[in-house]
Amino acid sequence: MGSAVSRPGTLPRHMVIGTALVVAGTLALASLGHRAPTNPADAGARPVATRDLRFADRADGAIVVTDARSLRVVETLAPGTENFVRGGMRGLARERNRAGIGEDVPFRLSTWPDGRITLQDMGTGNTMELHAFGRTNAEAFLKLLATEE
């Protein structure tokens, strides 16, 4: 009977094969994940509800949220309130400034059949997955969707 003794400085054959299989599997999964759509709209899903919104800063520190279609005010966020909304919009506005896009291009707030909540910047194409920040934070945006004219 042969023994499984390997020469010094070499790995046993089963370890080399096992490692190669793990690497190949990882590459295959990474390739599939890369091709998978990250935006539900890319997968053909339709939003449950959607609303195009504009956000404008006011001189007193308030943020005025308007419906992009009707141009009616949805809500005015008083200074020092709705910190999650303010923080999220600040990040998206920074990207808009870099791209030279003004406030007149709307953001699209959507809920999806799988429970996801997204805010897409229609100017840059960037999308925030709001549900990832927890239900309480996402609800700060959801109330903007629910407020009808």
C-alpha positions in Angstrom: 0.0 0.0 0.0 1.3 3.4 -1.0 1.7 6.1 1.6 0.5 9.7 1.1 3.9 11.2 1.8 4.8 14.3 -0.1 8.2 15.7 -0.8 9.3 18.6 1.4 8.2 21.9 0.0 5.2 20.5 -2.0 1.5 20.4 -1.2 -0.5 17.2 -1.3 -2.3 16.7 -4.6 -5.8 16.8 -3.0 -5.1 20.2 -1.4 -4.0 21.6 -4.8 -7.2 20.3 -6.5 -9.4 21.5 -3.7 -7.9 25.0 -3.8 -8.3 25.1 -7.6 -12.0 24.2 -7.2 -12.6 26.9 -4.6 -10.9 29.5 -6.8 -12.8 28.4 -9.9 -16.1 28.4 -8.0 -15.4 31.9 -6.6 -14.7 33.3 -10.0 -17.9 31.7 -11.4 -20.0 33.2 -8.6 -18.4 36.6 -8.9 -19.0 36.5 -12.7 -22.7 35.7 -12.2 -23.1 38.3 -9.5 -21.5 40.9 -11.7 -24.1 40.2 -14.4 -27.1 40.2 -12.1 -29.0 43.5 -12.2 -28.7 45.6 -9.0 -31.6 47.8 -9.8 -35.1 46.2 -9.8 -36.0 48.0 -12.9 -33.1 46.3 -14.7 -34.7 43.0 -13.8 -38.0 44.0 -15.4 -39.7 44.6 -12.1 -42.2 47.4 -11.9 -42.4 49.7 -8.9 -45.4 49.4 -6.6 -45.4 53.2 -6.2 -43.3 55.9 -7.6 -43.0 59.7 -7.4 -40.7 62.2 -9.0 -39.6 64.8 -6.5 -37.4 68.0 -6.5 -35.6 69.2 -3.4 -34.7 72.8 -3.0 -32.8 74.6 -0.2 -34.4 77.7 1.3 -32.4 80.6 2.7 -33.7 79.8 6.2 -32.3 76.3 6.1 -35.5 74.5 5.2 -35.8 72.1 2.4 -38.8 72.4 0.1 -39.9 69.2 -1.5 -42.1 69.5 -4.6 -43.8 67.0 -6.9 -41.9 67.3 -10.2 -45.0 66.8 -12.3 -47.6 69.0 -10.6 -45.0 71.4 -9.1 -47.0 71.4 -5.9 -45.2 71.5 -2.5 -45.2 68.0 -1.0 -43.6 69.0 2.3 -41.3 71.6 3.8 -38.6 70.2 6.0 -37.9 72.6 8.8 -34.3 73.4 9.7 -32.8 70.8 12.0 -35.4 68.1 11.2 -35.4 65.0 9.1 -31.6 64.5 9.4 -31.6 61.3 7.4 -33.4 62.9 4.4 -31.0 65.9 4.6 -27.9 63.6 4.8 -29.0 61.5 1.9 -29.8 64.5 -0.3 -26.5 66.2 0.6 -24.6 63.2 -0.7 -26.6 63.1 -3.9 -26.4 66.8 -4.4 -22.6 66.6 -4.1 -22.6 64.2 -7.1 -24.9 66.5 -9.0 -22.6 69.5 -8.4 -19.6 67.6 -9.8 -21.7 66.7 -12.9 -23.0 70.2 -13.3 -26.7 69.2 -12.9 -29.1 71.6 -11.3 -32.1 71.2 -9.0 -34.6 71.1 -11.8 -33.9 67.4 -12.7 -36.0 65.3 -10.4 -35.3 62.3 -8.1 -37.5 59.2 -8.4 -38.7 57.7 -5.2 -40.0 54.2 -5.6 -41.1 51.2 -3.6 -40.7 47.7 -5.1 -42.6 44.4 -4.8 -39.7 42.8 -2.9 -39.9 45.6 -0.2 -37.0 47.7 -1.5 -37.2 51.5 -1.3 -35.0 53.4 -3.7 -34.3 57.0 -4.5 -32.8 57.4 -8.0 -31.2 60.6 -9.2 -32.6 61.0 -12.7 -29.7 63.3 -13.6 -26.7 61.2 -12.6 -28.4 57.7 -12.5 -27.2 57.1 -8.9 -29.5 55.1 -6.8 -29.8 55.0 -3.0 -31.2 51.8 -1.5 -33.1 53.5 1.3 -34.3 50.2 2.9 -30.7 49.4 3.6 -30.6 52.1 6.3 -33.4 50.6 8.3 -37.2 51.0 8.3 -37.2 54.1 10.5 -34.9 56.0 8.2 -36.6 54.8 5.0 -40.0 56.0 6.4 -38.7 59.5 6.4 -38.7 59.2 2.6 -41.8 57.0 2.4 -44.0 59.8 3.8 -42.9 61.9 0.8 -44.3 59.1 -1.5 -47.5 58.8 0.5 -48.3 62.5 0.5 -50.7 63.0 -2.4 -51.8 66.3 -3.9 
